[in-house]
Amino acid sequence: MTRKSPPDDGKTHPFEQFPHMAKESTEQIWLAGLGAFAKAQQQGSKAFNSLVQDGMALQKQAQSLAQEHLQHAGEQMSQLASKMNARAAEPLDKLESLFEQRVAKAAQRLGLPTRQEMLALQERVEELTREVEQLRSAQPPATGARQRKT
């Protein structure tokens, strides 16, 4: 039932033949589908089950491939995020160092003691406290109250 395309006498433009060619292709596809359906009916459920199995295998393969691509994309995103974090941390570290230097200079100009000076002072106070405790424990307790001169 297929129709032949009209003869090309050189007068028709190729695009003018397109609707006729599309109709002819559509008819052939329809007839091929009917033929496949007729064969499937002849071969029964065996062919149908075979097609279902083939479809399931193809679906599993596609899912596996998609999973691999997803995992690869996730790894790439993780690596990119790590690189971005590292790049962002560098300027922050530099900024923090610069801030600490400026604060130290300002404290020095104001005459504030440094951390090391404060630790040395604390250590000296603790040492003197121990010496005072030793001196107190070495003296005998005073008997009676001191008398005042009048």
DSSP file (Angstrom, degrees, kcal/mol; ACC not computed):
  #  RESIDUE AA STRUCTURE BP1 BP2  ACC     N-H-->O    O-->H-N    N-H-->O    O-->H-N    TCO  KAPPA ALPHA  PHI   PSI    X-CA   Y-CA   Z-CA
    1    1 A M              0   0    0      0, 0.0     2,-0.2     0, 0.0    26,-0.0   0.000 360.0 360.0 360.0  12.4    0.0    0.0    0.0
    2    2 A T        -     0   0    0     25,-0.0     2,-0.3     1,-0.0    22,-0.0  -0.570 360.0-138.5 -81.7 146.1    2.9    2.3   -0.3
    3    3 A R        -     0   0    0     -2,-0.2     2,-0.2     1,-0.0    -1,-0.0  -0.771  14.4-120.5-102.5 147.6    2.7    5.1   -2.8
    4    4 A K        -     0   0    0     -2,-0.3    -1,-0.0     1,-0.1    20,-0.0  -0.595  31.6-108.6 -82.9 146.4    5.6    6.1   -5.0
    5    5 A S        -     0   0    0     -2,-0.2     3,-0.1     1,-0.1    -1,-0.1  -0.443  46.0 -91.2 -71.9 150.8    6.8    9.7   -4.8
    6    6 A P        -     0   0    0      0, 0.0    -1,-0.1     0, 0.0    14,-0.0  -0.287  53.9 -91.1 -62.6 148.1    5.9   11.8   -7.8
    7    7 A P        -     0   0    0      0, 0.0     2,-1.0     0, 0.0    -3,-0.0  -0.277  36.2-119.7 -62.1 143.4    8.5   11.8  -10.5
    8    8 A D        +     0   0    0      1,-0.2    -3,-0.0    -3,-0.1     0, 0.0  -0.743  35.2 173.1 -87.6 104.4   11.1   14.5  -10.2
    9    9 A D        -     0   0    0     -2,-1.0    -1,-0.2     1,-0.0     0, 0.0   0.303  55.6-107.3 -94.8   9.9   10.8   16.4  -13.4
   10   10 A G  S    S+     0   0    0      2,-0.1    -2,-0.1     1,-0.1    -1,-0.0   0.344 104.9  91.4  84.2  -8.5   13.3   19.1  -12.1
   11   11 A K        +     0   0    0      2,-0.1     2,-0.3     0, 0.0    -3,-0.1   0.707  68.9  78.9 -91.9 -22.1   10.5   21.6  -11.7
   12   12 A T  S    S-     0   0    0      1,-0.0    -2,-0.1     2,-0.0     5,-0.0  -0.662  79.9-124.6 -92.8 144.4    9.7   20.7   -8.0
   13   13 A H    >>  -     0   0    0     -2,-0.3     3,-1.2     1,-0.1     4,-0.7  -0.563  23.0-118.7 -80.3 147.2   11.8   22.0   -5.2
   14   14 A P  G >4 S+     0   0    0      0, 0.0     3,-0.8     0, 0.0     4,-0.5   0.832 113.9  56.8 -58.5 -32.8   13.2   19.3   -2.8
   15   15 A F  G 34 S+     0   0    0      1,-0.2     3,-0.5     2,-0.2    -3,-0.0   0.748  97.4  62.1 -71.7 -21.2   11.3   20.9    0.2
   16   16 A E  G <4 S+     0   0    0     -3,-1.2     4,-0.4     1,-0.2    -1,-0.2   0.757 101.3  52.8 -73.2 -23.1    8.0   20.4   -1.7
   17   17 A Q  S <X S+     0   0    0     -3,-0.8     4,-2.3    -4,-0.7    -1,-0.2   0.622  87.3  87.2 -83.8 -13.6    8.6   16.7   -1.7
   18   18 A F  H  > S+     0   0    0     -3,-0.5     4,-2.9    -4,-0.5     5,-0.2   0.894  84.1  50.7 -57.9 -47.9    9.2   16.6    2.1
   19   19 A P  H  > S+     0   0    0      0, 0.0     4,-2.1     0, 0.0    -1,-0.2   0.909 112.9  47.4 -59.0 -39.3    5.5   16.2    3.2
   20   20 A H  H  > S+     0   0    0     -4,-0.4     4,-2.1     2,-0.2    -2,-0.2   0.913 113.2  47.9 -67.2 -41.2    5.1   13.3    0.8
   21   21 A M  H  X S+     0   0    0     -4,-2.3     4,-2.4     2,-0.2    -1,-0.2   0.888 111.2  50.9 -66.5 -39.3    8.3   11.7    2.0
   22   22 A A  H  X S+     0   0    0     -4,-2.9     4,-2.3     2,-0.2    -1,-0.2   0.903 110.5  49.2 -64.3 -41.2    7.3   12.2    5.7
   23   23 A K  H  X S+     0   0    0     -4,-2.1     4,-2.2    -5,-0.2    -2,-0.2   0.900 111.2  49.7 -65.0 -40.7    3.9   10.6    5.0
   24   24 A E  H  X S+     0   0    0     -4,-2.1     4,-2.0     2,-0.2    -2,-0.2   0.905 111.5  48.2 -65.5 -41.9    5.5    7.6    3.2
   25   25 A S  H  X S+     0   0    0     -4,-2.4     4,-2.4     2,-0.2    -2,-0.2   0.893 110.4  52.2 -65.2 -40.0    8.0    7.1    6.1
   26   26 A T  H  X S+     0   0    0     -4,-2.3     4,-2.4     1,-0.2    -2,-0.2   0.907 109.1  49.6 -62.9 -42.1    5.1    7.3    8.7
   27   27 A E  H  X S+     0   0    0     -4,-2.2     4,-2.5     2,-0.2    -1,-0.2   0.903 110.7  50.2 -63.8 -40.6    3.2    4.7    6.8
   28   28 A Q  H  X S+     0   0    0     -4,-2.0     4,-2.5     2,-0.2    -2,-0.2   0.901 110.5  49.3 -65.6 -40.3    6.3    2.4    6.6
   29   29 A I  H  X S+     0   0    0     -4,-2.4     4,-2.3     2,-0.2    -2,-0.2   0.921 111.7  49.6 -63.7 -42.9    6.8    2.8   10.4
   30   30 A W  H  X S+     0   0    0     -4,-2.4     4,-2.3     1,-0.2    -2,-0.2   0.923 112.2  47.4 -60.7 -45.8    3.1    2.0   11.0
   31   31 A L  H  X S+     0   0    0     -4,-2.5     4,-2.4     1,-0.2    -1,-0.2   0.882 110.2  52.3 -66.2 -37.9    3.3   -1.1    8.8
   32   32 A A  H  X S+     0   0    0     -4,-2.5     4,-2.5     2,-0.2    -1,-0.2   0.910 109.4  50.3 -63.5 -40.8    6.5   -2.3   10.5
   33   33 A G  H  X S+     0   0    0     -4,-2.3     4,-2.3     2,-0.2    -2,-0.2   0.912 110.6  48.5 -62.7 -42.8    4.8   -1.9   13.9
   34   34 A L  H  X S+     0   0    0     -4,-2.3     4,-2.5     2,-0.2    -1,-0.2   0.890 111.2  51.3 -63.6 -38.8    1.9   -4.0   12.7
   35   35 A G  H  X S+     0   0    0     -4,-2.4     4,-2.4     2,-0.2    -2,-0.2   0.916 110.0  48.5 -64.7 -42.7    4.2   -6.6   11.4
   36   36 A A  H  X S+     0   0    0     -4,-2.5     4,-2.5     1,-0.2    -2,-0.2   0.901 111.4  50.4 -63.4 -40.6    6.1   -6.8   14.6
   37   37 A F  H  X S+     0   0    0     -4,-2.3     4,-2.2     2,-0.2    -2,-0.2   0.911 110.1  49.9 -63.7 -42.2    2.8   -7.1   16.5
   38   38 A A  H  X S+     0   0    0     -4,-2.5     4,-1.9     2,-0.2    -2,-0.2   0.912 112.0  48.0 -63.3 -42.3    1.7   -9.9   14.2
   39   39 A K  H  X S+     0   0    0     -4,-2.4     4,-2.8     1,-0.2     5,-0.2   0.904 109.7  53.0 -64.4 -40.7    5.0  -11.8   14.7
   40   40 A A  H  X S+     0   0    0     -4,-2.5     4,-1.3     1,-0.2     7,-0.2   0.894 109.2  49.2 -62.6 -38.7    4.7  -11.3   18.4
   41   41 A Q  H  < S+     0   0    0     -4,-2.2    -1,-0.2     2,-0.2    -2,-0.2   0.883 111.7  49.6 -66.6 -37.0    1.2  -12.8   18.3
   42   42 A Q  H  < S+     0   0    0     -4,-1.9    -2,-0.2     1,-0.2    -1,-0.2   0.913 115.1  42.1 -67.6 -42.2    2.5  -15.7   16.3
   43   43 A Q  H >< S-     0   0    0     -4,-2.8     3,-0.7     1,-0.2     4,-0.3   0.646 102.9-155.5 -83.0 -13.6    5.4  -16.4   18.6
   44   44 A G  T >X  -     0   0    0     -4,-1.3     4,-1.1    -5,-0.2     3,-0.6  -0.293  48.3 -26.4  78.6-158.4    3.3  -15.9   21.7
   45   45 A S  H 3> S+     0   0    0      1,-0.2     4,-3.1     2,-0.2     5,-0.3   0.680 122.9  75.2 -71.3 -17.9    4.3  -14.9   25.1
   46   46 A K  H <> S+     0   0    0     -3,-0.7     4,-1.9     1,-0.2    -1,-0.2   0.935 100.3  42.0 -60.8 -46.2    7.8  -16.4   24.7
   47   47 A A  H <> S+     0   0    0     -3,-0.6     4,-2.4    -4,-0.3    -1,-0.2   0.893 114.3  52.6 -67.0 -39.5    8.9  -13.5   22.5
   48   48 A F  H  X S+     0   0    0     -4,-1.1     4,-2.3    -8,-0.2    -2,-0.2   0.938 110.2  47.1 -62.3 -47.0    7.1  -11.0   24.8
   49   49 A N  H  X S+     0   0    0     -4,-3.1     4,-2.5     1,-0.2    -1,-0.2   0.873 110.5  53.4 -62.8 -37.0    9.0  -12.4   27.8
   50   50 A S  H  X S+     0   0    0     -4,-1.9     4,-2.4    -5,-0.3    -1,-0.2   0.913 109.3  48.2 -63.6 -42.3   12.2  -12.3   25.9
   51   51 A L  H  X S+     0   0    0     -4,-2.4     4,-2.4     2,-0.2    -2,-0.2   0.888 110.5  51.7 -65.3 -38.7   11.6   -8.6   25.1
   52   52 A V  H  X S+     0   0    0     -4,-2.3     4,-2.5     2,-0.2    -2,-0.2   0.923 110.4  48.7 -62.8 -44.1   10.8   -7.9   28.7
   53   53 A Q  H  X S+     0   0    0     -4,-2.5     4,-2.4     2,-0.2    -2,-0.2   0.917 111.4  49.2 -62.4 -43.4   14.0   -9.5   29.9
   54   54 A D  H  X S+     0   0    0     -4,-2.4     4,-2.3     1,-0.2    -1,-0.2   0.907 111.3  50.4 -61.6 -40.9   16.0   -7.6   27.3
   55   55 A G  H  X S+     0   0    0     -4,-2.4     4,-2.3     2,-0.2    -2,-0.2   0.897 110.2  49.4 -64.2 -40.8   14.3   -4.4   28.5
   56   56 A M  H  X S+     0   0    0     -4,-2.5     4,-2.5     2,-0.2    -2,-0.2   0.903 110.6  50.2 -65.5 -41.2   15.1   -5.1   32.1
   57   57 A A  H  X S+     0   0    0     -4,-2.4     4,-2.2     1,-0.2    -2,-0.2   0.918 111.9  47.8 -63.2 -42.5   18.8   -5.8   31.3
   58   58 A L  H  X S+     0   0    0     -4,-2.3     4,-2.4     1,-0.2    -1,-0.2   0.894 111.0  51.4 -65.1 -39.3   19.0   -2.6   29.4
   59   59 A Q  H  X S+     0   0    0     -4,-2.3     4,-2.5     2,-0.2    -2,-0.2   0.918 110.2  48.7 -64.3 -43.2   17.4   -0.7   32.3
   60   60 A K  H  X S+     0   0    0     -4,-2.5     4,-2.5     2,-0.2    -2,-0.2   0.904 111.6  50.1 -62.2 -41.2   19.8   -2.2   34.8
   61   61 A Q  H  X S+     0   0    0     -4,-2.2     4,-2.4     2,-0.2    -1,-0.2   0.918 111.5  47.8 -63.5 -43.5   22.8   -1.3   32.6
   62   62 A A  H  X S+     0   0    0     -4,-2.4     4,-2.5     1,-0.2    -2,-0.2   0.898 112.2  49.7 -65.1 -40.2   21.5    2.3   32.2
   63   63 A Q  H  X S+     0   0    0     -4,-2.5     4,-2.3     2,-0.2    -2,-0.2   0.901 111.0  49.6 -65.2 -40.5   20.9    2.6   36.0
   64   64 A S  H  X S+     0   0    0     -4,-2.5     4,-2.2     2,-0.2    -2,-0.2   0.922 112.1  47.6 -63.8 -44.4   24.4    1.3   36.7
   65   65 A L  H  X S+     0   0    0     -4,-2.4     4,-2.3     1,-0.2    -2,-0.2   0.906 111.9  50.0 -63.3 -42.4   26.0    3.7   34.3
   66   66 A A  H  X S+     0   0    0     -4,-2.5     4,-2.5     1,-0.2    -1,-0.2   0.892 109.2  52.3 -63.4 -39.3   24.0    6.6   35.7
   67   67 A Q  H  X S+     0   0    0     -4,-2.3     4,-2.5     2,-0.2    -2,-0.2   0.901 108.9  50.2 -63.6 -41.5   25.1    5.7   39.2
   68   68 A E  H  X S+     0   0    0     -4,-2.2     4,-2.6     2,-0.2    -2,-0.2   0.924 111.6  47.9 -62.5 -44.5   28.7    5.7   38.1
   69   69 A H  H  X S+     0   0    0     -4,-2.3     4,-2.5     1,-0.2    -2,-0.2   0.902 112.0  50.2 -63.4 -40.5   28.3    9.1   36.6
   70   70 A L  H  X S+     0   0    0     -4,-2.5     4,-2.3     2,-0.2    -2,-0.2   0.917 111.4  47.8 -63.7 -43.6   26.6   10.4   39.7
   71   71 A Q  H  X S+     0   0    0     -4,-2.5     4,-2.3     2,-0.2    -2,-0.2   0.917 112.4  49.3 -64.3 -43.3   29.4    9.1   41.9
   72   72 A H  H  X S+     0   0    0     -4,-2.6     4,-2.3     1,-0.2    -2,-0.2   0.915 111.2  49.4 -62.0 -43.3   32.1   10.6   39.7
   73   73 A A  H  X S+     0   0    0     -4,-2.5     4,-2.4     1,-0.2    -1,-0.2   0.891 109.8  52.1 -63.8 -39.4   30.3   13.9   39.7
   74   74 A G  H  X S+     0   0    0     -4,-2.3     4,-2.2     2,-0.2    -2,-0.2   0.904 109.4  49.2 -62.9 -42.0   30.0   13.8   43.5
   75   75 A E  H  X S+     0   0    0     -4,-2.3     4,-2.4     2,-0.2    -2,-0.2   0.915 111.1  49.7 -63.9 -42.4   33.7   13.1   43.8
   76   76 A Q  H  X S+     0   0    0     -4,-2.3     4,-2.5     1,-0.2    -2,-0.2   0.906 110.7  49.8 -63.6 -40.9   34.5   16.0   41.5
   77   77 A M  H  X S+     0   0    0     -4,-2.4     4,-2.5     2,-0.2    -1,-0.2   0.893 110.3  51.0 -64.1 -39.4   32.3   18.3   43.5
   78   78 A S  H  X S+     0   0    0     -4,-2.2     4,-2.1     2,-0.2    -2,-0.2   0.916 111.3  47.2 -64.7 -43.3   34.0   17.3   46.7
   79   79 A Q  H  X S+     0   0    0     -4,-2.4     4,-2.3     2,-0.2    -2,-0.2   0.910 112.3  50.3 -63.9 -41.9   37.4   17.9   45.3
   80   80 A L  H  X S+     0   0    0     -4,-2.5     4,-2.4     1,-0.2    -2,-0.2   0.906 109.6  50.6 -63.2 -41.8   36.3   21.3   44.0
   81   81 A A  H  X S+     0   0    0     -4,-2.5     4,-2.4     2,-0.2    -1,-0.2   0.894 109.7  51.1 -64.0 -39.5   34.8   22.2   47.4
   82   82 A S  H  X S+     0   0    0     -4,-2.1     4,-2.3     2,-0.2    -2,-0.2   0.919 110.9  48.1 -63.4 -43.3   38.1   21.3   49.1
   83   83 A K  H  X S+     0   0    0     -4,-2.3     4,-2.5     1,-0.2    -2,-0.2   0.908 111.4  50.3 -63.5 -41.2   40.1   23.4   46.7
   84   84 A M  H  X S+     0   0    0     -4,-2.4     4,-2.3     1,-0.2    -2,-0.2   0.908 110.4  49.8 -64.7 -41.4   37.7   26.3   47.2
   85   85 A N  H  X S+     0   0    0     -4,-2.4     4,-2.1     2,-0.2    -1,-0.2   0.908 111.0  49.5 -62.3 -42.0   38.0   26.0   51.0
   86   86 A A  H  X S+     0   0    0     -4,-2.3     4,-1.5     1,-0.2    -2,-0.2   0.919 111.9  48.1 -64.4 -42.7   41.8   25.9   50.8
   87   87 A R  H  < S+     0   0    0     -4,-2.5    -1,-0.2     1,-0.2    -2,-0.2   0.880 113.0  48.0 -65.3 -37.3   41.8   29.0   48.6
   88   88 A A  H  X S+     0   0    0     -4,-2.3     4,-1.2     1,-0.2    -1,-0.2   0.828 107.9  56.1 -72.4 -31.0   39.5   30.9   50.9
   89   89 A A  H  X S+     0   0    0     -4,-2.1     4,-2.7     1,-0.2     5,-0.2   0.845  96.5  64.3 -71.5 -33.9   41.6   29.9   54.0
   90   90 A E  H  X S+     0   0    0     -4,-1.5     4,-2.2     1,-0.2     5,-0.2   0.949 104.7  42.5 -58.3 -53.2   44.8   31.4   52.7
   91   91 A P  H  > S+     0   0    0      0, 0.0     4,-2.6     0, 0.0    -1,-0.2   0.873 113.9  53.5 -62.6 -34.1   43.6   35.1   52.6
   92   92 A L  H  X S+     0   0    0     -4,-1.2     4,-2.6     2,-0.2    -2,-0.2   0.905 108.3  49.3 -65.9 -40.5   41.9   34.6   56.0
   93   93 A D  H  X S+     0   0    0     -4,-2.7     4,-2.4     2,-0.2    -1,-0.2   0.918 112.7  47.8 -63.4 -42.6   45.2   33.3   57.5
   94   94 A K  H  X S+     0   0    0     -4,-2.2     4,-2.5    -5,-0.2    -2,-0.2   0.908 112.3  49.3 -64.1 -41.4   47.0   36.3   56.1
   95   95 A L  H  X S+     0   0    0     -4,-2.6     4,-2.5     2,-0.2    -2,-0.2   0.911 110.9  49.8 -64.3 -42.5   44.4   38.7   57.4
   96   96 A E  H  X S+     0   0    0     -4,-2.6     4,-2.5     2,-0.2    -2,-0.2   0.919 111.7  48.3 -62.3 -44.2   44.5   37.1   60.8
   97   97 A S  H  X S+     0   0    0     -4,-2.4     4,-2.3     2,-0.2    -2,-0.2   0.923 112.0  49.2 -62.6 -44.9   48.3   37.4   60.9
   98   98 A L  H  X S+     0   0    0     -4,-2.5     4,-2.2     1,-0.2    -2,-0.2   0.909 111.2  50.2 -61.1 -42.6   48.2   41.0   59.8
   99   99 A F  H  X S+     0   0    0     -4,-2.5     4,-2.5     1,-0.2    -2,-0.2   0.923 110.2  49.7 -62.0 -45.4   45.6   41.8   62.4
  100  100 A E  H  X S+     0   0    0     -4,-2.5     4,-2.3     1,-0.2    -1,-0.2   0.902 110.4  50.7 -62.2 -40.8   47.7   40.2   65.2
  101  101 A Q  H  X S+     0   0    0     -4,-2.3     4,-2.2     2,-0.2    -1,-0.2   0.924 111.8  46.7 -63.0 -43.9   50.8   42.1   64.1
  102  102 A R  H  X S+     0   0    0     -4,-2.2     4,-2.4     2,-0.2    -2,-0.2   0.893 111.7  50.1 -67.7 -39.5   48.9   45.5   64.1
  103  103 A V  H  X S+     0   0    0     -4,-2.5     4,-2.6     2,-0.2    -1,-0.2   0.912 110.5  50.8 -64.2 -41.3   47.3   44.8   67.5
  104  104 A A  H  X S+     0   0    0     -4,-2.3     4,-2.2     2,-0.2    -2,-0.2   0.903 110.9  48.5 -63.2 -41.6   50.8   43.9   68.9
  105  105 A K  H  X S+     0   0    0     -4,-2.2     4,-2.3     2,-0.2    -1,-0.2   0.919 112.2  48.6 -64.2 -43.1   52.3   47.1   67.6
  106  106 A A  H  X S+     0   0    0     -4,-2.4     4,-1.8     1,-0.2    -2,-0.2   0.915 111.7  49.0 -64.2 -42.5   49.4   49.2   69.0
  107  107 A A  H  X>S+     0   0    0     -4,-2.6     5,-2.5     1,-0.2     4,-0.6   0.883 110.5  51.7 -63.9 -38.1   49.8   47.5   72.4
  108  108 A Q  H ><5S+     0   0    0     -4,-2.2     3,-0.9     1,-0.2    -2,-0.2   0.913 108.7  50.2 -65.1 -42.8   53.5   48.1   72.4
  109  109 A R  H 3<5S+     0   0    0     -4,-2.3    -1,-0.2     1,-0.3    -2,-0.2   0.844 110.2  50.8 -63.8 -33.2   53.0   51.8   71.6
  110  110 A L  H 3<5S-     0   0    0     -4,-1.8    -1,-0.3    -5,-0.2    -2,-0.2   0.580 116.3-116.6 -81.1  -9.2   50.5   52.0   74.5
  111  111 A G  T <<5 +     0   0    0     -3,-0.9    -3,-0.2    -4,-0.6    -2,-0.1   0.677  58.4 156.8  84.1  17.3   53.1   50.4   76.8
  112  112 A L      < -     0   0    0     -5,-2.5    -1,-0.3    -6,-0.2    -2,-0.1  -0.525  46.7-107.6 -75.5 142.6   51.0   47.3   77.5
  113  113 A P        -     0   0    0      0, 0.0    -1,-0.1     0, 0.0     2,-0.1  -0.358  32.1-119.7 -70.3 151.2   52.9   44.3   78.6
  114  114 A T     >  -     0   0    0      1,-0.1     4,-2.2    -6,-0.0     5,-0.2  -0.271  28.9-101.6 -80.0 173.2   53.4   41.4   76.2
  115  115 A R  H  > S+     0   0    0      1,-0.2     4,-2.4     2,-0.2     5,-0.2   0.912 124.0  51.1 -62.9 -43.2   52.1   37.9   76.9
  116  116 A Q  H  > S+     0   0    0      1,-0.2     4,-2.5     2,-0.2    -1,-0.2   0.910 109.4  50.1 -63.1 -41.2   55.6   36.8   77.8
  117  117 A E  H  > S+     0   0    0      1,-0.2     4,-2.3     2,-0.2    -1,-0.2   0.894 110.9  49.5 -63.7 -39.4   56.0   39.7   80.2
  118  118 A M  H  X S+     0   0    0     -4,-2.2     4,-2.4     2,-0.2    -2,-0.2   0.893 111.5  48.7 -67.1 -39.3   52.7   38.8   81.9
  119  119 A L  H  X S+     0   0    0     -4,-2.4     4,-2.5     2,-0.2    -2,-0.2   0.907 111.7  49.3 -66.2 -41.1   53.7   35.1   82.2
  120  120 A A  H  X S+     0   0    0     -4,-2.5     4,-2.2     2,-0.2    -2,-0.2   0.907 112.0  48.9 -63.7 -41.3   57.1   36.1   83.7
  121  121 A L  H  X S+     0   0    0     -4,-2.3     4,-2.4     2,-0.2    -2,-0.2   0.915 110.9  49.5 -64.2 -43.5   55.3   38.4   86.2
  122  122 A Q  H  X S+     0   0    0     -4,-2.4     4,-2.2     1,-0.2    -2,-0.2   0.915 111.1  49.7 -62.1 -43.0   52.8   35.7   87.1
  123  123 A E  H  X S+     0   0    0     -4,-2.5     4,-2.1     1,-0.2    -1,-0.2   0.895 110.6  50.2 -62.1 -40.7   55.7   33.3   87.7
  124  124 A R  H  X S+     0   0    0     -4,-2.2     4,-2.5     2,-0.2    -2,-0.2   0.889 109.3  51.0 -65.8 -40.1   57.5   35.8   89.9
  125  125 A V  H  X S+     0   0    0     -4,-2.4     4,-2.3     2,-0.2    -2,-0.2   0.911 110.7  49.0 -63.5 -42.5   54.4   36.5   92.0
  126  126 A E  H  X S+     0   0    0     -4,-2.2     4,-2.1     2,-0.2    -2,-0.2   0.901 111.2  50.3 -63.8 -40.3   54.0   32.7   92.5
  127  127 A E  H  X S+     0   0    0     -4,-2.1     4,-2.1     2,-0.2    -2,-0.2   0.920 111.6  47.1 -63.4 -44.9   57.6   32.5   93.5
  128  128 A L  H  X S+     0   0    0     -4,-2.5     4,-2.5     1,-0.2    -2,-0.2   0.876 109.3  54.9 -65.5 -37.0   57.4   35.3   96.0
  129  129 A T  H  X S+     0   0    0     -4,-2.3     4,-2.2     1,-0.2    -1,-0.2   0.908 108.1  49.1 -62.4 -41.6   54.2   33.8   97.4
  130  130 A R  H  X S+     0   0    0     -4,-2.1     4,-2.3     2,-0.2    -2,-0.2   0.910 110.8  50.2 -64.0 -41.6   56.0   30.6   98.1
  131  131 A E  H  X S+     0   0    0     -4,-2.1     4,-2.4     2,-0.2    -2,-0.2   0.905 109.8  50.3 -63.9 -41.4   58.9   32.4   99.8
  132  132 A V  H  X S+     0   0    0     -4,-2.5     4,-2.4     1,-0.2    -1,-0.2   0.917 110.3  50.6 -62.6 -42.5   56.5   34.3  102.0
  133  133 A E  H  X S+     0   0    0     -4,-2.2     4,-2.2     1,-0.2    -2,-0.2   0.896 110.4  49.6 -62.4 -40.3   54.8   31.0  103.0
  134  134 A Q  H  X S+     0   0    0     -4,-2.3     4,-1.5     2,-0.2    -1,-0.2   0.911 110.8  49.6 -65.1 -41.9   58.1   29.5  103.8
  135  135 A L  H  X S+     0   0    0     -4,-2.4     4,-1.3     1,-0.2    -2,-0.2   0.903 111.0  49.6 -64.8 -40.4   59.1   32.5  105.9
  136  136 A R  H  < S+     0   0    0     -4,-2.4     3,-0.3     1,-0.2    -1,-0.2   0.903 111.5  47.9 -64.8 -41.2   55.8   32.4  107.8
  137  137 A S  H  < S+     0   0    0     -4,-2.2    -1,-0.2     1,-0.2    -2,-0.2   0.765 109.0  54.9 -73.5 -22.6   56.1   28.7  108.5
  138  138 A A  H  < S+     0   0    0     -4,-1.5    -1,-0.2    -5,-0.2    -2,-0.2   0.769  93.6  82.4 -80.5 -26.5   59.7   29.1  109.7
  139  139 A Q  S  < S-     0   0    0     -4,-1.3     3,-0.1    -3,-0.3     0, 0.0  -0.554  85.1-117.5 -79.9 140.7   58.8   31.8  112.4
  140  140 A P        -     0   0    0      0, 0.0    -1,-0.1     0, 0.0    -2,-0.1  -0.476  42.3 -92.1 -72.1 150.5   57.5   30.7  115.8
  141  141 A P        -     0   0    0      0, 0.0     2,-0.2     0, 0.0    -4,-0.0  -0.358  45.6-108.3 -63.3 142.2   54.0   31.9  116.5
  142  142 A A        -     0   0    0     -3,-0.1     2,-0.6     1,-0.1     4,-0.0  -0.493  27.7-138.9 -73.6 136.9   53.9   35.2  118.4
  143  143 A T        -     0   0    0     -2,-0.2    -1,-0.1    -3,-0.1     0, 0.0  -0.869  62.2 -18.3-101.1 125.7   52.9   34.9  122.1
  144  144 A G  S    S-     0   0    0     -2,-0.6     2,-0.3     2,-0.0     3,-0.0   0.119  93.6 -61.1  70.5 171.4   50.6   37.6  123.3
  145  145 A A        -     0   0    0      1,-0.1     2,-0.1    -3,-0.0    -2,-0.0  -0.612  57.9-101.7 -88.3 150.6   49.9   40.9  121.7
  146  146 A R        -     0   0    0     -2,-0.3     2,-0.3     1,-0.1    -1,-0.1  -0.402  37.1-119.7 -69.5 144.9   52.6   43.4  121.3
  147  147 A Q        -     0   0    0     -2,-0.1     2,-0.3    -3,-0.0    -1,-0.1  -0.664  22.5-133.8 -89.7 144.3   52.7   46.2  123.7
  148  148 A R        -     0   0    0     -2,-0.3     2,-0.5     2,-0.0    -1,-0.0  -0.679  15.5-120.1 -95.2 149.7   52.3   49.7  122.6
  149  149 A K              0   0    0     -2,-0.3    -1,-0.0     1,-0.1     0, 0.0  -0.731 360.0 360.0 -83.7 134.4   54.4   52.5  123.7
  150  150 A T              0   0    0     -2,-0.5    -1,-0.1     0, 0.0    -2,-0.0   0.397 360.0 360.0-115.2 360.0   52.5   55.2  125.3
